[in-house]
């Protein structure tokens, strides 16, 4: 089984679990140590990924948001079982399953799936696709005549408070802010040309699985400080864009970071 087939099959299995628990009135949730939510669906999907990797690629490892396996392997599957868990728990369908294979920490393939829209985004062989059709980022820039849609995932208590950045973009650059509470899903909208950029406070590598897809769609990704993104360790915040406005956004972020 090749990697694309493996990711596709695994995405559909994860989707079945997501849909099984979605909208349940008695969904089991709890707060993790970082005060983010985790549900039974998250842990079930994470275990599914480990079981499938053990079955098909026993020498590989899994770096999961909820559970790890054989993480010293040079072949690491980075997984976010449900990116956008808070929206999932609230019954709002802006959450996705995401997985990437990294070899010596370098992403080879990334896969993101929405069970609600049945969209499968994949990056491999130098291109990004959605349901088999190639996708590209937009080339739009800030303009007084037309508003750009910018995704921002921010919380007041987070290390990087992006509220003031949102206000600046709206007041000075005619932007409209979108917050779907899923960094990876908003990355897919950047890669598809619907959002011009996506800015998030998150430091976790698994939250940046979409970065590989954005890059293969012609976009650009960095930390809030302009550093290279890694999927296998921590980052200093996260930004993806169509590339045309990336330098401008980094300069704006520099003004507001603490």
C-alpha positions as CSV (number, residue, x, y, z in Angstrom):
1,X,0.0,0.0,0.0
2,X,1.5,3.4,-1.0
3,X,1.3,6.4,1.3
4,X,-1.5,8.2,-0.5
5,X,-3.7,5.1,-0.4
6,X,-2.8,4.6,3.3
7,X,-3.7,8.2,4.2
8,X,-6.9,8.1,2.1
9,X,-8.1,4.9,3.8
10,X,-7.2,6.1,7.2
11,X,-8.9,9.5,6.7
12,X,-12.2,7.7,5.9
13,X,-11.9,5.5,8.9
14,X,-11.2,8.6,11.1
15,X,-14.2,10.3,9.5
16,X,-16.5,7.5,10.5
17,X,-15.5,7.9,14.2
18,X,-15.9,11.7,14.0
19,X,-19.4,11.4,12.5
20,X,-20.4,8.8,15.1
21,X,-19.7,11.2,18.0
22,X,-20.6,14.5,16.3
23,X,-23.7,16.1,17.7
24,X,-24.0,13.6,20.5
25,X,-25.6,15.2,23.5
26,X,-23.5,13.2,26.0
27,X,-20.2,13.7,24.2
28,X,-17.4,12.9,26.7
29,X,-15.0,15.8,27.1
30,X,-12.3,16.8,29.5
31,X,-9.7,19.6,29.8
32,X,-6.0,18.7,29.2
33,X,-3.2,20.2,31.1
34,X,-3.0,23.1,28.6
35,X,-6.7,23.7,29.1
36,X,-7.6,22.6,25.6
37,X,-10.5,20.1,25.1
38,X,-10.1,16.5,24.3
39,X,-13.0,14.1,23.5
40,X,-13.4,10.4,23.3
41,X,-13.4,10.7,19.5
42,X,-9.9,12.4,19.7
43,X,-8.4,9.5,21.7
44,X,-10.1,6.8,19.6
45,X,-8.8,8.2,16.4
46,X,-5.3,8.7,17.7
47,X,-5.3,5.0,18.8
48,X,-6.7,4.0,15.3
49,X,-3.7,5.7,13.7
50,X,-1.2,3.9,15.9
51,X,-2.9,0.6,15.2
52,X,-2.9,1.2,11.5
53,X,0.8,2.3,11.4
54,X,1.8,-0.7,13.4
55,X,0.0,-2.9,11.0
56,X,1.2,-1.5,7.7
57,X,4.5,0.2,8.6
58,X,5.8,-1.4,11.9
59,X,9.2,0.3,11.7
60,X,7.5,3.8,11.6
61,X,6.5,5.9,14.6
62,X,3.5,8.1,15.5
63,X,3.7,11.5,17.0
64,X,0.1,12.1,18.1
65,X,-1.6,15.0,19.8
66,X,-3.1,12.5,22.4
67,X,-0.7,9.5,22.2
68,X,2.7,8.5,20.7
69,X,4.3,5.4,19.5
70,X,8.0,4.7,18.6
71,X,8.8,8.4,18.3
72,X,12.6,7.7,17.8
73,X,11.9,6.3,14.3
74,X,13.2,8.4,11.4
75,X,9.7,7.8,9.8
76,X,7.2,9.7,11.9
77,X,3.4,10.0,11.3
78,X,2.3,13.3,12.9
79,X,-1.4,13.3,13.6
80,X,-4.0,15.7,14.8
81,X,-7.0,13.4,15.3
82,X,-9.5,16.3,15.3
83,X,-8.2,19.8,14.7
84,X,-10.8,22.1,16.0
85,X,-12.0,20.0,19.0
86,X,-13.8,22.8,20.7
87,X,-16.0,23.3,17.6
88,X,-16.4,19.5,17.3
89,X,-17.7,19.4,20.9
90,X,-20.0,22.3,20.2
91,X,-21.5,20.6,17.2
92,X,-20.0,23.0,14.7
93,X,-18.5,21.3,11.6
94,X,-15.3,23.3,11.2
95,X,-12.9,20.6,12.2
96,X,-10.8,18.1,10.3
97,X,-8.6,15.0,10.6
98,X,-5.0,15.6,9.7
99,X,-1.9,13.5,9.3
100,X,1.6,13.9,7.8
101,X,4.5,11.6,7.2
102,X,7.9,13.1,8.1
103,X,11.2,11.5,7.3
104,X,14.0,12.9,9.5
105,X,11.6,15.6,10.5
106,X,11.0,16.7,6.9
107,X,7.4,16.3,5.6
108,X,6.9,14.0,2.7
109,X,3.2,13.9,2.5
110,X,0.3,15.6,4.3
111,X,-3.4,14.7,4.3
112,X,-6.4,16.6,5.7
113,X,-10.0,15.4,5.5
114,X,-13.3,17.0,6.3
115,X,-16.0,14.4,6.9
116,X,-18.7,17.0,6.5
117,X,-17.8,18.3,3.1
118,X,-16.0,15.1,2.0
119,X,-13.0,17.1,0.9
120,X,-9.6,15.3,0.9
121,X,-6.6,17.6,0.6
122,X,-3.2,16.0,-0.1
123,X,0.3,17.3,-0.8
124,X,2.7,14.9,-2.5
125,X,5.0,14.9,-5.6
126,X,5.4,18.7,-5.5
127,X,1.7,19.6,-5.7
128,X,-1.4,20.1,-3.6
129,X,-4.8,18.6,-4.5
130,X,-8.4,18.6,-3.2
131,X,-10.3,15.5,-4.2
132,X,-7.7,14.9,-6.9
133,X,-7.8,18.3,-8.5
134,X,-4.8,20.6,-8.1
135,X,-5.3,23.7,-6.0
136,X,-3.4,27.0,-5.8
137,X,-3.2,29.9,-3.4
138,X,-4.5,33.2,-4.5
139,X,-2.2,36.1,-5.4
140,X,-4.4,38.8,-3.8
141,X,-2.8,41.7,-1.9
142,X,-4.3,44.2,0.5
143,X,-6.5,46.8,-1.3
144,X,-8.8,49.6,-0.4
145,X,-11.2,48.5,-3.1
146,X,-11.6,44.8,-2.0
147,X,-11.4,43.2,1.3
148,X,-9.1,40.3,1.9
149,X,-10.2,37.4,4.1
150,X,-7.6,36.6,6.8
151,X,-8.0,33.7,9.2
152,X,-6.9,34.3,12.8
153,X,-7.1,31.9,15.6
154,X,-6.5,33.9,18.8
155,X,-7.2,33.7,22.5
156,X,-6.6,36.5,25.1
157,X,-4.8,34.0,27.4
158,X,-2.5,32.7,24.7
159,X,1.2,33.4,24.5
160,X,0.6,35.4,21.3
161,X,-2.5,37.6,21.7
162,X,-3.6,38.3,18.1
163,X,-6.6,40.4,19.0
164,X,-4.7,43.7,18.3
165,X,-3.4,42.3,15.1
166,X,-7.0,41.6,14.0
167,X,-8.0,45.1,14.9
168,X,-5.1,46.6,13.0
169,X,-5.8,44.5,9.8
170,X,-9.4,45.6,9.8
171,X,-8.8,49.2,10.6
172,X,-5.8,49.9,8.4
173,X,-5.8,47.3,5.6
174,X,-9.5,46.7,4.9
175,X,-9.3,43.0,6.0
176,X,-12.1,40.8,7.1
177,X,-11.2,38.4,9.9
178,X,-12.3,34.7,9.9
179,X,-11.9,32.5,13.0
180,X,-13.1,28.9,12.5
181,X,-11.2,27.6,15.5
182,X,-9.2,25.1,13.3
183,X,-5.8,26.2,12.2
184,X,-5.5,23.3,9.7
185,X,-9.0,23.8,8.2
186,X,-8.2,27.5,7.6
187,X,-4.9,26.4,6.1
188,X,-6.9,24.4,3.5
189,X,-8.8,27.6,2.7
190,X,-5.5,29.4,2.2
191,X,-4.3,26.6,-0.1
192,X,-7.5,26.7,-2.1
193,X,-7.3,30.5,-2.6
194,X,-10.3,31.3,-0.4
195,X,-8.3,32.9,2.5
196,X,-5.3,35.1,1.8
197,X,-3.6,34.2,5.1
198,X,-4.0,32.3,8.4
199,X,-2.4,33.4,11.6
200,X,-2.5,31.2,14.8
201,X,-1.1,31.4,18.3
202,X,-0.5,27.7,18.5
203,X,3.1,26.3,19.1
204,X,2.4,22.6,18.5
205,X,3.8,20.9,15.4
206,X,0.7,18.9,14.8
207,X,-1.3,22.1,14.4
208,X,0.9,23.0,11.4
209,X,0.2,19.8,9.4
210,X,-1.5,22.0,6.8
211,X,1.7,23.9,6.2
212,X,3.0,21.4,3.7
213,X,-0.2,21.6,1.6
214,X,-0.1,25.4,1.6
215,X,3.5,25.4,0.4
216,X,2.8,22.9,-2.4
217,X,-0.1,25.1,-3.4
218,X,2.3,28.0,-3.9
219,X,2.0,29.7,-0.5
220,X,4.4,30.4,2.3
221,X,4.5,29.4,6.0
222,X,6.7,30.5,8.9
223,X,6.5,31.1,12.6
224,X,5.3,34.5,13.8
225,X,9.1,35.3,14.0
226,X,9.7,34.2,10.4
227,X,11.4,30.9,11.3
228,X,10.9,27.7,9.4
229,X,7.9,25.6,10.6
230,X,8.5,22.1,12.0
231,X,5.8,19.4,12.4
232,X,7.8,17.3,14.9
233,X,8.5,19.9,17.7
234,X,7.4,23.3,18.9
235,X,7.1,26.5,16.9
236,X,6.8,30.2,17.9
237,X,3.3,30.8,16.6
238,X,2.2,30.1,13.1
239,X,1.4,32.0,9.9
240,X,0.5,30.7,6.4
241,X,-0.2,33.0,3.4
242,X,-0.5,33.1,-0.3
243,X,3.1,34.5,-0.3
244,X,2.1,37.9,-1.7
245,X,1.4,39.4,1.7
246,X,3.7,37.3,3.9
247,X,6.4,39.8,4.4
248,X,3.9,42.5,5.2
249,X,2.1,40.3,7.7
250,X,5.4,39.4,9.5
251,X,6.2,43.2,9.8
252,X,2.8,43.8,11.3
253,X,3.2,40.9,13.7
254,X,6.6,42.2,14.8
255,X,4.9,45.4,16.0
256,X,2.5,43.5,18.2
257,X,4.4,40.5,19.6
258,X,5.2,40.6,23.3
